[in-house]
Amino acid sequence: MQKIALVTGAFQGIGLATSELLMEQGFHVIMADIQSCASLANDFRQKGYLASHLKIDLAMSSMFPAIANKIEEQFGRLDVLVNNASILVDFGLHPSLIDEDTYRRVIEVNQIGPFLLTRSLTPLLKKSDNARIVNVSSQAAQLSQLSDMASPIKDDICAAYQSSKIGVNANTVLFAKELEPYGIKVNSYCPGWVDSGMNLDELPDYGDNIKLKSPKEGADTAIWLATLEEDGPTAGFFTEREAISW
């Protein structure tokens, strides 16, 4: 049976790489982004892959029911949801420095949007035999390192982004508990430092200590989590296919 996946933030970077890698495994991938993926999906179809596209703004939850209805009408179910899309616009801003509008925007796009999208798509995921939800998070949001005053990255602060990704991890655990009886596995992962075009000019210079991954390298753990076997983990946080602390 043809498997169906929806990937948000599919226009570029990790989302685009995740889409292509899933197609290589035989998935029909719905490429979703605030920017049109029509041309990209067409290019993939020309190569023999199965791809479609839709426009999505994670700050506009009113459109989510229509998206769910469209997927149900076309496919009848959803097998994989990859919540990849997010924004990073506040590097270097401590809590007292970030303005309210920016904070609310980042939380809306990075945490609330994926939460409500997942909720809207849950009935379709329940129709799959072994659905998987993958939430793209960040080690920058690990409470274990954020609370370590001796951490080498203690001063790497992006208050809204980090708060939003902590929320993403909470989303992961909450949905994992609810959906476990249906055989649906829900996990978070950190892709690491990826050359994805996501505000890299704002990040600090770590010299030779950081080697940027390619988008496909960053997407590897997402593909692993999206295709977990029945005995695979759920409610976990991973990087490089290895469990890490929250």
N, C-alpha and C positions, 0 to 999 in steps of 0.2 A: 504494500500500500504506500502511495506517495506521501511523504512526510512534509508538513507545512511549518515554516518558521517565519516569525516576524522579528526583524532587527531594527531598533530605533537608532537614529544617528548614522544611517547607512550611507550617507552621501560621501563620506571621506573617512580616512584614518582607520581606527580599529573597527568601526561599524561596517565600513566597506570591505575590509579584510575578512571580518567574520562572515559577512554575507557570501563572499566568494568561496571561502573554505567550506561553508555549509552546502553550497551548490555543488562543490566538488564531491561531496558525500551523497549527492542525490536529492537533497532537499529542494523543494520549491520555496524560494525565499521572497517574502514580501519586504521590500526595501522601503523603510519609512523614515522620513526626515522632514524638517521644516523647509528644506530646499528640495526642489523637484529631483527625484531619482529616475525620471522617465527615460532619459537618454542612457543612463547607466544600465538600467534594466534591459533596455533594448539591445545594448552592446552585449550583455551577457546572453541574451536569447540568440543573438547572431552566432555566438560561440557554442550553442547547443545546450546551454544551461536553462533551468526553469526559474524565471524571475518575474515579479510584478512589482508595482510601486504604489505608494500612497503618501499624501502630504499629511503631516501631523505636527501640531504645535502642542508641546507638553504643558504649556501654560493655559491651554484652552480645553479643559476637561469636558466641556459640553459636546465636543465632537467625538468623544470616545464611544458612546453607544452606537453611533452611525458606523464607526470603523468596525466595531464588533459585528454589527448586522451585515456589513459588506463581506467580511471574512466568512461568516456563517453561510451566507447565500452562495458564495463562490466555492468554498471548500468544506463546509460543514463542521469543521473543528480546527484546533490549533495544537500543534505538537511541541513547538518550542517558542518561547518568548525570550528575547535578549534585550534587556533594558540597558542600552548602552549610551544613549544620548545624554549629554550634560554640558554645563558651561562652567568655565573657570575664569572669573573676571576680577578676582580680589586678592591676588597674590601679594603678600606683604602687609595686608590690612588686618590689624588686631581688632578684637571686638569693639573697642571704643572708637575706632577710626572708620568703620564701615557705615555707610549711610543706610537708612532703613529700606529705601526702595531697592537698592542693590541686594541687600540681605534677603528681602522677601522674594525678589525675582529668582535668585539662585535656589532658594529652598523650593520654590514653586516648580521650577524646571527639573531640578535634580532629584528631589525626593517626593514631593506631593504628586507631581505628574505621573511618574512611574508607578506610584502606589495606586492611583485611581485608574490608570490604564490596565494594570494587572487585575484589579478588581473587576473591571469591565470585561476582560477577556477570560476570567476564571471559568465561566460556564463552557466556553469553547475548549479550554484546556482539559476540563473534566471529561470531555468527549473523546479525548485521546487515550490510547492504551497505556502510554508511559510518557506523559508530558514532562517537560523540563523548563524551569525558569532560571535564567542567569542574569544576575544583577551586577553591573560593572561598578565596583567601588574603588577604594584607594587605601594604601597603607598610610597615607597622610591622615587618614581618619581613624587609625587604630588608637583606641583609648589607652592601650598598654604603653604605647610610645608617647602619646600626647601627655600622659600623666607622669612621664619620666623626665624629671627636671635635669637629668644628666644626658638625655638623648642627644646624639650628634646633630639631629635635625630639629632640636627644640625651638629654634628661632624661625623655622619655616612655617609661617602662619598664613592661612587664607581662611578667615573665620567663617565666612558663609559656605564656602566649598566644603571645608572639613565638617561643619555641622550637618550639611546636607548628606554627605556620604555616611556619617554616623547614622543618620536617619535611614539611608538605603539599607544599611546592615540590619537595622531594626525591622524594616520591611521584610527583609529576607527571612529572619527567624519567625516573624509572626505568620507570614504566608506558609512557611514550611510546616509549622505546627498545624495550621488549619487544613492544609492540602495533603498531609501525609496519608490519611485514610484513603485517598484516591490514587495513591501511587505516584503523586506528582512531587518531584524533587526540586527544591529551591535553594540556590546557593549564591554567594557573593564571591567576587574575585578581584584582585588587583592586577592589572596588566603590567605594572612597572612603568619605567620611563620609556615612552614610545614616541617616535618621530611621527606624530599624528597631525601636526599643524594646530594643536590646541593650545594657543597662547604660550608657546615655548619661549618666545622672546621675553616673557615676564619672569621666567624661572631663573634661579640663581646659577652662577657658573660654578660647577663642582669640579672643573678641570677634568682630569683623567679618571676620576673616581666613578663617573657615571657614563656608561655606554648606552646610547639610545638604541632601543630595539626597533626593528621594522614593525609596521602595523600587523603583518601576519604573525610575527613572533609574539606580539602582544596579545593577539587573538587566540593563541594556542590553547590556553586554559579555558577560554570560553567554549571552544569546540569540544573539549573534553567534558566539560560540565553539561553541555547541551546534548551529549550522546552517552551519558552515563548508563551503565547497565543497571538491572533491577536491584543489585546489592550495593550500588554506589551510595555515596554520602548525601545527606540533606542537612539544611540549616548550618552550613559551614562557610568559612572564609578561607580563600585559597590564593596562592600565587605560585607560578611555576608548577602547577598541579600538586602542590603540597599545602597542607592545612597550616594556617597561621592563627595567632591569637587575635581576639577582637580588640 
